[in-house]
Amino acid sequence: AVPSSVDSIPSSAMQEDHVSMGWAAARKLRRAVDGLAQVVAVELLAAARALDLRAPFAPAPATGAVRDRLRAEVAGPGPDRWLAPEIGAAAGLVASGELLAAAESMTGPLR
């Protein structure tokens, strides 16, 4: 989360700085966006599990559509298992915008 500008070292008595930090900033942004997709994916998996535990109560239409789209890729409750593939699949759905599209199919545009 440190700005790339702090990595820039001025030279010539603070008169010049020819080092472009744009590439480093873009790489940091990519890592941050990927990390955010992972966090949102874990939150969605936890929320979907919470909805499963609330059965027979039905969620709101948009929430149900997102949960159903997630469940098409990621299995619901079951035995203990390695969760990394499920988190990766959920992160892929977040990054691709498919879960947003599932919600928008019920609500209309959300952007």
Secondary structure, 3 states (H helix, E strand, C coil): CCCHHHHCCCECCCCECCCCCHHHHHHHHHHHHHHHHHHHHHHHHHHHHHHHHCCCCCCCHHHHHHHHHHHHHCCCCCCCCCCHHHHHHHHHHHHHCHHHHHHHHHHCCCC
